[in-house]
């Protein structure tokens, strides 16, 4: 992976962690294989994969294939150049 792309991805993950903490989530870092962040609060757990520029079929497959309790939410957050917010796609 290119150095510039790697830096953007690290910044996107850091920003996502800050955003989640601001709204009351406790954060558990993940190994980045399927998910990058696990955000938890009292009645909710979100498993989040962070990507940059676009959500690929491979990203969707990695998240879909992961077995999950129905009470958990699986999402892919995409950070695009020039946009402040993330495109968030919930995966079922």
KEZA-18892 format. One record per atom (N, C-alpha, C, O): x, y, z; residue in one letter; atom name; residue number from 1. Coordinates in Angstrom, 2 decimals. Each point is the difference from the previous one (the first is absolute). Layout:
N
+---------+---------+---------+------+------+------+
:      xx :      yy :      zz : resn : name : resi :
+---------+---------+---------+------+------+------+
:       X :       Y :       Z :    a :   CA :  NUM :
...
+---------+---------+---------+------+------+------+
% end
This chain:
92
+---------+---------+---------+------+------+------+
:      xx :      yy :      zz : resn : name : resi :
+---------+---------+---------+------+------+------+
:    0.86 :   -1.18 :    0.00 :    x :    N :    1 :
:   -0.86 :    1.18 :    0.00 :    x :   CA :    1 :
:    0.90 :    1.24 :    0.00 :    x :    C :    1 :
:    1.00 :    0.06 :    0.72 :    x :    O :    1 :
:   -1.36 :    0.90 :   -1.52 :    x :    N :    2 :
:    0.75 :    1.26 :   -0.07 :    x :   CA :    2 :
:    0.02 :    0.71 :    1.34 :    x :    C :    2 :
:   -0.95 :   -0.09 :    0.78 :    x :    O :    2 :
:    2.05 :    0.78 :   -0.51 :    x :    N :    3 :
:    0.16 :    0.71 :    1.27 :    x :   CA :    3 :
:   -1.11 :    1.05 :    0.21 :    x :    C :    3 :
:   -0.54 :    0.10 :    1.10 :    x :    O :    3 :
:    0.22 :    0.66 :   -2.13 :    x :    N :    4 :
:   -1.03 :    1.05 :    0.11 :    x :   CA :    4 :
:   -1.37 :   -0.61 :    0.29 :    x :    C :    4 :
:   -0.76 :    0.53 :    0.81 :    x :    O :    4 :
:    0.45 :   -1.64 :   -1.45 :    x :    N :    5 :
:   -1.29 :   -0.67 :    0.22 :    x :   CA :    5 :
:   -0.05 :   -0.56 :    1.41 :    x :    C :    5 :
:   -1.03 :    0.10 :    0.68 :    x :    O :    5 :
:    2.12 :   -0.68 :   -0.23 :    x :    N :    6 :
:    0.06 :   -0.54 :    1.35 :    x :   CA :    6 :
:   -0.23 :    1.10 :    1.05 :    x :    C :    6 :
:   -0.70 :   -0.22 :    0.98 :    x :    O :    6 :
:    1.30 :    1.39 :   -1.21 :    x :    N :    7 :
:   -0.19 :    1.13 :    0.92 :    x :   CA :    7 :
:   -1.45 :    0.46 :    0.03 :    x :    C :    7 :
:   -0.54 :    0.29 :    1.07 :    x :    O :    7 :
:   -0.09 :   -0.23 :   -2.24 :    x :    N :    8 :
:   -1.42 :    0.40 :   -0.07 :    x :   CA :    8 :
:   -0.87 :   -0.99 :    0.76 :    x :    C :    8 :
:   -0.94 :    0.40 :    0.70 :    x :    O :    8 :
:    1.25 :   -1.68 :   -0.83 :    x :    N :    9 :
:   -0.79 :   -1.02 :    0.68 :    x :   CA :    9 :
:    0.18 :    0.11 :    1.51 :    x :    C :    9 :
:   -0.97 :   -0.14 :    0.75 :    x :    O :    9 :
:    2.18 :    0.37 :   -0.29 :    x :    N :   10 :
:    0.25 :    0.17 :    1.43 :    x :   CA :   10 :
:   -0.77 :    1.21 :    0.53 :    x :    C :   10 :
:   -0.62 :   -0.07 :    1.06 :    x :    O :   10 :
:    0.66 :    1.19 :   -1.80 :    x :    N :   11 :
:   -0.74 :    1.20 :    0.42 :    x :   CA :   11 :
:   -1.51 :   -0.26 :    0.02 :    x :    C :   11 :
:   -0.69 :    0.47 :    0.91 :    x :    O :   11 :
:    0.19 :   -1.20 :   -1.90 :    x :    N :   12 :
:   -1.44 :   -0.31 :   -0.05 :    x :   CA :   12 :
:   -0.41 :   -0.83 :    1.22 :    x :    C :   12 :
:   -1.07 :    0.22 :    0.57 :    x :    O :   12 :
:    1.90 :   -1.18 :   -0.18 :    x :    N :   13 :
:   -0.30 :   -0.83 :    1.17 :    x :   CA :   13 :
:    0.04 :    0.85 :    1.27 :    x :    C :   13 :
:   -0.89 :   -0.12 :    0.85 :    x :    O :   13 :
:    1.90 :    0.96 :   -0.71 :    x :    N :   14 :
:    0.11 :    0.87 :    1.18 :    x :   CA :   14 :
:   -1.22 :    0.90 :    0.12 :    x :    C :   14 :
:   -0.54 :    0.18 :    1.09 :    x :    O :   14 :
:    0.12 :    0.38 :   -2.21 :    x :    N :   15 :
:   -1.17 :    0.89 :    0.00 :    x :   CA :   15 :
:   -1.27 :   -0.76 :    0.38 :    x :    C :   15 :
:   -0.83 :    0.51 :    0.75 :    x :    O :   15 :
:    0.68 :   -1.72 :   -1.27 :    x :    N :   16 :
:   -1.17 :   -0.82 :    0.33 :    x :   CA :   16 :
:   -0.04 :   -0.30 :    1.50 :    x :    C :   16 :
:   -1.07 :    0.05 :    0.62 :    x :    O :   16 :
:    2.21 :   -0.36 :   -0.04 :    x :    N :   17 :
:    0.07 :   -0.28 :    1.43 :    x :   CA :   17 :
:   -0.42 :    1.23 :    0.80 :    x :    C :   17 :
:   -0.79 :   -0.10 :    0.94 :    x :    O :   17 :
:    1.30 :    1.27 :   -1.31 :    x :    N :   18 :
:   -0.38 :    1.23 :    0.69 :    x :   CA :   18 :
:   -1.50 :    0.28 :   -0.12 :    x :    C :   18 :
:   -0.66 :    0.37 :    0.97 :    x :    O :   18 :
:    0.13 :   -0.55 :   -2.19 :    x :    N :   19 :
:   -1.43 :    0.23 :   -0.22 :    x :   CA :   19 :
:   -0.85 :   -0.92 :    0.87 :    x :    C :   19 :
:   -0.99 :    0.43 :    0.59 :    x :    O :   19 :
:    1.36 :   -1.71 :   -0.51 :    x :    N :   20 :
:   -0.76 :   -0.95 :    0.79 :    x :   CA :   20 :
:    0.11 :    0.31 :    1.49 :    x :    C :   20 :
:   -1.00 :   -0.09 :    0.73 :    x :    O :   20 :
:    2.17 :    0.46 :   -0.27 :    x :    N :   21 :
:    0.18 :    0.33 :    1.42 :    x :   CA :   21 :
:   -0.86 :    1.21 :    0.37 :    x :    C :   21 :
:   -0.56 :    0.05 :    1.10 :    x :    O :   21 :
:    0.47 :    0.94 :   -2.00 :    x :    N :   22 :
:   -0.81 :    1.20 :    0.26 :    x :   CA :   22 :
:   -1.47 :   -0.31 :    0.24 :    x :    C :   22 :
:   -0.68 :    0.72 :    0.73 :    x :    O :   22 :
:    0.20 :   -1.79 :   -1.33 :    x :    N :   23 :
:   -1.41 :   -0.35 :    0.16 :    x :   CA :   23 :
:   -0.20 :   -1.16 :    0.97 :    x :    C :   23 :
:   -1.05 :   -0.65 :    0.01 :    x :    O :   23 :
:    2.06 :    0.40 :    0.82 :    x :    N :   24 :
:   -0.18 :   -0.91 :    1.12 :    x :   CA :   24 :
:    0.43 :   -1.44 :   -0.17 :    x :    C :   24 :
:   -0.32 :   -0.84 :    0.85 :    x :    O :   24 :
:    1.05 :    0.53 :   -1.91 :    x :    N :   25 :
:    0.46 :   -1.37 :   -0.18 :    x :   CA :   25 :
:    1.34 :   -0.23 :    0.68 :    x :    C :   25 :
:    0.86 :    0.89 :    0.03 :    x :    O :   25 :
:   -0.69 :   -2.09 :    0.53 :    x :    N :   26 :
:    1.30 :   -0.49 :    0.42 :    x :   CA :   26 :
:    0.57 :   -0.73 :   -1.21 :    x :    C :   26 :
:   -0.73 :   -0.69 :   -0.71 :    x :    O :   26 :
:    2.01 :    0.84 :    0.48 :    x :    N :   27 :
:    0.62 :   -0.55 :   -1.21 :    x :   CA :   27 :
:    0.91 :   -1.17 :    0.32 :    x :    C :   27 :
:    0.80 :    0.05 :    0.94 :    x :    O :   27 :
:   -0.93 :   -1.11 :   -1.73 :    x :    N :   28 :
:    0.91 :   -1.13 :    0.07 :    x :   CA :   28 :
:    0.68 :   -0.08 :   -1.37 :    x :    C :   28 :
:   -0.67 :   -0.22 :   -1.01 :    x :    O :   28 :
:    1.99 :    0.40 :    0.97 :    x :    N :   29 :
:    0.69 :   -0.14 :   -1.29 :    x :   CA :   29 :
:   -0.09 :   -1.45 :   -0.48 :    x :    C :   29 :
:   -0.03 :   -0.92 :    0.81 :    x :    O :   29 :
:    0.00 :    0.75 :   -2.10 :    x :    N :   30 :
:   -0.05 :   -1.34 :   -0.58 :    x :   CA :   30 :
:    1.26 :   -0.23 :   -0.82 :    x :    C :   30 :
:    0.84 :    0.89 :   -0.13 :    x :    O :   30 :
:   -0.70 :   -2.08 :   -0.42 :    x :    N :   31 :
:    1.22 :   -0.36 :   -0.73 :    x :   CA :   31 :
:   -0.01 :    0.44 :   -1.47 :    x :    C :   31 :
:    0.96 :   -0.27 :   -0.72 :    x :    O :   31 :
:   -1.99 :    0.94 :    0.29 :    x :    N :   32 :
:   -0.14 :    0.53 :   -1.36 :    x :   CA :   32 :
:   -0.20 :   -1.07 :   -1.08 :    x :    C :   32 :
:   -0.04 :    0.34 :   -1.18 :    x :    O :   32 :
:   -0.10 :   -1.61 :    1.55 :    x :    N :   33 :
:   -0.21 :   -1.01 :   -1.03 :    x :   CA :   33 :
:   -1.40 :    0.12 :   -0.61 :    x :    C :   33 :
:   -0.15 :    0.06 :   -1.22 :    x :    O :   33 :
:   -0.86 :   -0.02 :    2.07 :    x :    N :   34 :
:   -1.37 :    0.22 :   -0.48 :    x :   CA :   34 :
:   -0.54 :    1.34 :    0.48 :    x :    C :   34 :
:   -0.70 :    0.70 :   -0.74 :    x :    O :   34 :
:    1.03 :   -0.36 :    1.98 :    x :    N :   35 :
:   -0.47 :    1.24 :    0.60 :    x :   CA :   35 :
:    1.18 :    0.77 :    0.58 :    x :    C :   35 :
:    1.00 :   -0.59 :    0.41 :    x :    O :   35 :
:   -1.14 :    1.91 :   -0.38 :    x :    N :   36 :
:    1.06 :    0.87 :    0.54 :    x :   CA :   36 :
:   -0.32 :    0.46 :    1.41 :    x :    C :   36 :
:    0.90 :    0.21 :    0.80 :    x :    O :   36 :
:   -2.18 :   -0.05 :   -0.51 :    x :    N :   37 :
:   -0.44 :    0.56 :    1.27 :    x :   CA :   37 :
:   -1.24 :   -0.74 :    0.47 :    x :    C :   37 :
:   -0.87 :   -0.36 :   -0.79 :    x :    O :   37 :
:    0.81 :    0.14 :    2.09 :    x :    N :   38 :
:   -1.23 :   -0.49 :    0.62 :    x :   CA :   38 :
:   -0.43 :    1.10 :    0.97 :    x :    C :   38 :
:    0.74 :    0.33 :    0.93 :    x :    O :   38 :
:   -1.92 :    0.21 :   -1.14 :    x :    N :   39 :
:   -0.52 :    1.05 :    0.87 :    x :   CA :   39 :
:   -1.15 :   -0.54 :    0.83 :    x :    C :   39 :
:   -0.93 :   -0.60 :   -0.53 :    x :    O :   39 :
:    1.01 :    0.82 :    1.84 :    x :    N :   40 :
:   -1.03 :   -0.54 :    0.89 :    x :   CA :   40 :
:   -0.56 :    1.08 :    0.91 :    x :    C :   40 :
:    0.73 :    0.86 :    0.50 :    x :    O :   40 :
:   -2.03 :   -0.91 :   -0.31 :    x :    N :   41 :
:   -0.65 :    0.76 :    1.05 :    x :   CA :   41 :
:   -1.11 :   -0.89 :    0.56 :    x :    C :   41 :
:   -0.19 :   -1.12 :   -0.48 :    x :    O :   41 :
:   -0.52 :    1.61 :    1.45 :    x :    N :   42 :
:   -0.88 :   -0.84 :    0.81 :    x :   CA :   42 :
:   -0.80 :   -1.06 :   -0.79 :    x :    C :   42 :
:    0.06 :   -1.18 :    0.33 :    x :    O :   42 :
:   -0.78 :    1.59 :   -1.33 :    x :    N :   43 :
:   -0.89 :   -0.93 :   -0.71 :    x :   CA :   43 :
:    0.39 :   -0.23 :   -1.45 :    x :    C :   43 :
:   -0.82 :   -0.42 :   -0.81 :    x :    O :   43 :
:    2.07 :    0.69 :    0.47 :    x :    N :   44 :
:    0.37 :   -0.04 :   -1.42 :    x :   CA :   44 :
:    1.47 :   -0.33 :   -0.17 :    x :    C :   44 :
:    0.86 :    0.51 :    0.72 :    x :    O :   44 :
:   -0.57 :   -1.36 :   -1.69 :    x :    N :   45 :
:    1.38 :   -0.29 :   -0.40 :    x :   CA :   45 :
:    0.09 :    0.13 :   -1.50 :    x :    C :   45 :
:   -0.78 :   -0.59 :   -0.74 :    x :    O :   45 :
:    1.74 :    1.39 :    0.29 :    x :    N :   46 :
:    0.20 :    0.23 :   -1.43 :    x :   CA :   46 :
:    1.38 :   -0.51 :   -0.41 :    x :    C :   46 :
:    1.02 :    0.38 :    0.58 :    x :    O :   46 :
:   -1.00 :   -1.25 :   -1.57 :    x :    N :   47 :
:    1.24 :   -0.50 :   -0.58 :    x :   CA :   47 :
:    0.21 :    0.78 :   -1.29 :    x :    C :   47 :
:   -0.83 :   -0.05 :   -0.91 :    x :    O :   47 :
:    1.95 :    0.78 :    0.84 :    x :    N :   48 :
:    0.18 :    0.96 :   -1.08 :    x :   CA :   48 :
:    1.28 :   -0.28 :   -0.78 :    x :    C :   48 :
:    1.08 :   -0.15 :    0.57 :    x :    O :   48 :
:   -1.22 :    0.09 :   -1.87 :    x :    N :   49 :
:    1.15 :   -0.08 :   -0.91 :    x :   CA :   49 :
:    0.17 :    1.40 :   -0.59 :    x :    C :   49 :
:   -0.97 :    0.58 :   -0.50 :    x :    O :   49 :
:    2.18 :   -0.04 :    0.55 :    x :    N :   50 :
:    0.29 :    1.33 :   -0.54 :    x :   CA :   50 :
:    0.71 :   -0.18 :   -1.34 :    x :    C :   50 :
:    0.98 :   -0.74 :   -0.10 :    x :    O :   50 :
:   -1.47 :    1.44 :   -0.93 :    x :    N :   51 :
:    0.64 :   -0.01 :   -1.31 :    x :   CA :   51 :
:    0.11 :    1.44 :   -0.50 :    x :    C :   51 :
:   -0.66 :    0.90 :    0.52 :    x :    O :   51 :
:    1.48 :   -0.71 :   -1.53 :    x :    N :   52 :
:    0.10 :    1.32 :   -0.61 :    x :   CA :   52 :
:   -0.39 :   -0.08 :   -1.47 :    x :    C :   52 :
:    0.23 :   -1.01 :   -0.66 :    x :    O :   52 :
:   -0.80 :    2.09 :    0.19 :    x :    N :   53 :
:   -0.39 :    0.23 :   -1.40 :    x :   CA :   53 :
:   -1.22 :   -0.78 :   -0.48 :    x :    C :   53 :
:   -0.93 :    0.60 :   -0.53 :    x :    O :   53 :
:    0.92 :   -1.93 :    0.70 :    x :    N :   54 :
:   -1.18 :   -0.75 :   -0.45 :    x :   CA :   54 :
:   -0.12 :   -1.31 :    0.76 :    x :    C :   54 :
:    0.98 :   -0.55 :    0.49 :    x :    O :   54 :
:   -2.21 :    0.07 :   -0.41 :    x :    N :   55 :
:   -0.29 :   -1.29 :    0.61 :    x :   CA :   55 :
:    0.02 :   -1.04 :   -1.12 :    x :    C :   55 :
:   -0.77 :    0.08 :   -0.95 :    x :    O :   55 :
:    1.65 :   -1.07 :    1.08 :    x :    N :   56 :
:    0.14 :   -1.01 :   -1.05 :    x :   CA :   56 :
:   -0.85 :   -1.24 :    0.33 :    x :    C :   56 :
:   -0.46 :   -0.17 :    1.13 :    x :    O :   56 :
:    0.28 :   -0.66 :   -2.13 :    x :    N :   57 :
:   -0.70 :   -1.27 :    0.21 :    x :   CA :   57 :
:    0.75 :   -0.86 :    1.03 :    x :    C :   57 :
:   -0.62 :   -0.71 :    0.79 :    x :    O :   57 :
:    1.94 :    0.79 :   -0.81 :    x :    N :   58 :
:    0.82 :   -0.75 :    0.95 :    x :   CA :   58 :
:   -0.26 :    0.47 :    1.44 :    x :    C :   58 :
:   -0.08 :   -0.82 :    0.91 :    x :    O :   58 :
:   -0.04 :    2.14 :   -0.72 :    x :    N :   59 :
:   -0.33 :    0.53 :    1.32 :    x :   CA :   59 :
:   -1.35 :   -0.54 :    0.49 :    x :    C :   59 :
:   -0.12 :   -0.45 :    1.14 :    x :    O :   59 :
:   -0.86 :    0.50 :   -2.01 :    x :    N :   60 :
:   -1.34 :   -0.48 :    0.35 :    x :   CA :   60 :
:    0.03 :   -1.48 :    0.35 :    x :    C :   60 :
:   -0.61 :   -0.42 :    0.98 :    x :    O :   60 :
:    1.32 :   -0.37 :   -1.78 :    x :    N :   61 :
:    0.09 :   -1.45 :    0.24 :    x :   CA :   61 :
:    0.65 :   -0.30 :    1.34 :    x :    C :   61 :
:   -0.48 :   -0.86 :    0.75 :    x :    O :   61 :
:    1.57 :    1.56 :   -0.43 :    x :    N :   62 :
:    0.69 :   -0.22 :    1.28 :    x :   CA :   62 :
:   -0.94 :    0.25 :    1.18 :    x :    C :   62 :
:    0.01 :   -0.75 :    0.98 :    x :    O :   62 :
:   -0.81 :    1.78 :   -1.08 :    x :    N :   63 :
:   -0.91 :    0.34 :    1.09 :    x :   CA :   63 :
:   -1.19 :   -0.96 :    0.03 :    x :    C :   63 :
:   -0.41 :   -0.43 :    1.08 :    x :    O :   63 :
:   -0.14 :    0.09 :   -2.24 :    x :    N :   64 :
:   -1.15 :   -0.90 :   -0.06 :    x :   CA :   64 :
:    0.34 :   -1.39 :    0.52 :    x :    C :   64 :
:   -0.82 :   -0.63 :    0.67 :    x :    O :   64 :
:    2.02 :    0.16 :   -0.98 :    x :    N :   65 :
:    0.38 :   -1.37 :    0.35 :    x :   CA :   65 :
:    0.28 :   -0.19 :    1.49 :    x :    C :   65 :
:    0.13 :   -1.13 :    0.46 :    x :    O :   65 :
:   -0.03 :    2.22 :    0.28 :    x :    N :   66 :
:    0.32 :   -0.10 :    1.42 :    x :   CA :   66 :
:   -1.26 :   -0.33 :    0.78 :    x :    C :   66 :
:   -0.97 :    0.75 :   -0.06 :    x :    O :   66 :
:    0.96 :   -1.87 :    0.81 :    x :    N :   67 :
:   -1.19 :   -0.35 :    0.78 :    x :   CA :   67 :
:   -0.23 :    1.01 :    1.12 :    x :    C :   67 :
:    0.94 :    0.41 :    0.68 :    x :    O :   67 :
:   -2.17 :   -0.02 :   -0.50 :    x :    N :   68 :
:   -0.29 :    1.08 :    0.95 :    x :   CA :   68 :
:   -1.36 :   -0.23 :    0.65 :    x :    C :   68 :
:   -0.93 :   -0.49 :   -0.63 :    x :    O :   68 :
:    0.84 :    0.84 :    1.88 :    x :    N :   69 :
:   -1.28 :   -0.03 :    0.71 :    x :   CA :   69 :
:   -0.93 :    1.04 :   -0.64 :    x :    C :   69 :
:    0.46 :    1.07 :   -0.41 :    x :    O :   69 :
:   -1.75 :   -1.37 :    0.32 :    x :    N :   70 :
:   -0.93 :    0.96 :   -0.59 :    x :   CA :   70 :
:   -0.08 :    1.33 :    0.77 :    x :    C :   70 :
:   -0.46 :    1.00 :   -0.55 :    x :    O :   70 :
:    0.91 :   -0.99 :    1.78 :    x :    N :   71 :
:   -0.03 :    1.24 :    0.79 :    x :   CA :   71 :
:    1.16 :    0.93 :   -0.32 :    x :    C :   71 :
:    0.05 :    1.13 :    0.50 :    x :    O :   71 :
:    0.89 :   -1.58 :   -1.32 :    x :    N :   72 :
:    1.15 :    0.82 :   -0.39 :    x :   CA :   72 :
:   -0.23 :    0.61 :   -1.37 :    x :    C :   72 :
:   -0.75 :   -0.53 :   -0.82 :    x :    O :   72 :
:    1.40 :    1.64 :    0.58 :    x :    N :   73 :
:   -0.09 :    0.70 :   -1.28 :    x :   CA :   73 :
:    1.34 :   -0.13 :   -0.71 :    x :    C :   73 :
:    1.05 :    0.25 :    0.59 :    x :    O :   73 :
:   -1.09 :   -0.62 :   -1.87 :    x :    N :   74 :
:    1.21 :   -0.06 :   -0.83 :    x :   CA :   74 :
:   -0.07 :    1.16 :   -0.99 :    x :    C :   74 :
:   -1.00 :    0.17 :   -0.70 :    x :    O :   74 :
:    2.07 :    0.61 :    0.65 :    x :    N :   75 :
:    0.01 :    1.17 :   -0.89 :    x :   CA :   75 :
:    1.34 :    0.14 :   -0.70 :    x :    C :   75 :
:    1.04 :   -0.47 :    0.48 :    x :    O :   75 :
:   -1.10 :    1.13 :   -1.62 :    x :    N :   76 :
:    1.22 :    0.45 :   -0.69 :    x :   CA :   76 :
:   -0.10 :    1.51 :   -0.07 :    x :    C :   76 :
:   -0.99 :    0.55 :   -0.49 :    x :    O :   76 :
:    2.03 :    0.12 :    0.98 :    x :    N :   77 :
:    0.07 :    1.45 :   -0.05 :    x :   CA :   77 :
:    1.02 :    0.38 :   -1.05 :    x :    C :   77 :
:    1.16 :   -0.43 :    0.07 :    x :    O :   77 :
:   -1.57 :    1.22 :   -1.05 :    x :    N :   78 :
:    0.87 :    0.40 :   -1.09 :    x :   CA :   78 :
:    0.28 :    1.50 :    0.08 :    x :    C :   78 :
:   -0.91 :    0.82 :    0.02 :    x :    O :   78 :
:    2.19 :   -0.49 :    0.04 :    x :    N :   79 :
:    0.44 :    1.41 :    0.04 :    x :   CA :   79 :
:    0.52 :    0.37 :   -1.39 :    x :    C :   79 :
:    0.98 :   -0.56 :   -0.48 :    x :    O :   79 :
:   -1.65 :    1.50 :   -0.13 :    x :    N :   80 :
:    0.38 :    0.46 :   -1.34 :    x :   CA :   80 :
:    0.76 :    1.31 :    0.09 :    x :    C :   80 :
:   -0.23 :    0.80 :    0.91 :    x :    O :   80 :
:    1.11 :   -0.59 :   -1.85 :    x :    N :   81 :
:    0.79 :    1.24 :   -0.03 :    x :   CA :   81 :
:   -0.94 :    1.20 :   -0.09 :    x :    C :   81 :
:   -0.94 :    0.01 :   -0.80 :    x :    O :   81 :
:    1.20 :    1.00 :    1.64 :    x :    N :   82 :
:   -0.76 :    1.24 :   -0.04 :    x :   CA :   82 :
:   -1.32 :   -0.03 :    0.73 :    x :    C :   82 :
:   -0.68 :    1.02 :    0.06 :    x :    O :   82 :
:    0.30 :   -2.15 :    0.50 :    x :    N :   83 :
:   -1.26 :   -0.08 :    0.75 :    x :   CA :   83 :
:    0.30 :   -0.09 :    1.49 :    x :    C :   83 :
:    0.88 :   -0.75 :    0.42 :    x :    O :   83 :
:   -1.63 :    1.51 :    0.37 :    x :    N :   84 :
:    0.18 :    0.00 :    1.44 :    x :   CA :   84 :
:   -0.57 :   -1.26 :    0.66 :    x :    C :   84 :
:    0.58 :   -0.54 :    0.94 :    x :    O :   84 :
:   -1.72 :    0.09 :   -1.45 :    x :    N :   85 :
:   -0.67 :   -1.13 :    0.63 :    x :   CA :   85 :
:    0.29 :   -1.30 :   -0.75 :    x :    C :   85 :
:    0.53 :    0.01 :   -1.11 :    x :    O :   85 :
:   -0.89 :   -1.09 :    1.74 :    x :    N :   86 :
:    0.18 :   -1.33 :   -0.59 :    x :   CA :   86 :
:   -1.27 :   -0.41 :   -0.73 :    x :    C :   86 :
:   -1.11 :    0.38 :    0.38 :    x :    O :   86 :
:    1.28 :   -1.15 :   -1.43 :    x :    N :   87 :
:   -1.12 :   -0.73 :   -0.60 :    x :   CA :   87 :
:   -0.09 :   -1.27 :    0.83 :    x :    C :   87 :
:    0.96 :   -0.76 :    0.07 :    x :    O :   87 :
:   -2.11 :    0.51 :    0.56 :    x :    N :   88 :
:   -0.15 :   -1.16 :    0.87 :    x :   CA :   88 :
:   -0.98 :   -0.97 :   -0.64 :    x :    C :   88 :
:   -1.13 :    0.35 :   -0.32 :    x :    O :   88 :
:    1.60 :   -1.58 :    0.15 :    x :    N :   89 :
:   -0.82 :   -1.05 :   -0.61 :    x :   CA :   89 :
:   -0.16 :   -1.14 :    1.01 :    x :    C :   89 :
:    0.97 :   -0.62 :    0.41 :    x :    O :   89 :
:   -2.22 :    0.37 :   -0.01 :    x :    N :   90 :
:   -0.26 :   -1.12 :    0.90 :    x :   CA :   90 :
:   -0.07 :   -1.28 :   -0.84 :    x :    C :   90 :
:   -0.61 :   -0.03 :   -1.06 :    x :    O :   90 :
:    1.26 :   -1.01 :    1.57 :    x :    N :   91 :
:    0.07 :   -1.28 :   -0.71 :    x :   CA :   91 :
:   -0.81 :   -1.03 :    0.77 :    x :    C :   91 :
:    0.14 :   -0.15 :    1.21 :    x :    O :   91 :
:   -0.99 :   -0.56 :   -1.94 :    x :    N :   92 :
:   -0.86 :   -1.01 :    0.64 :    x :   CA :   92 :
:    0.46 :   -1.39 :   -0.36 :    x :    C :   92 :
:   -0.60 :   -0.98 :    0.45 :    x :    O :   92 :
+---------+---------+---------+------+------+------+
% end
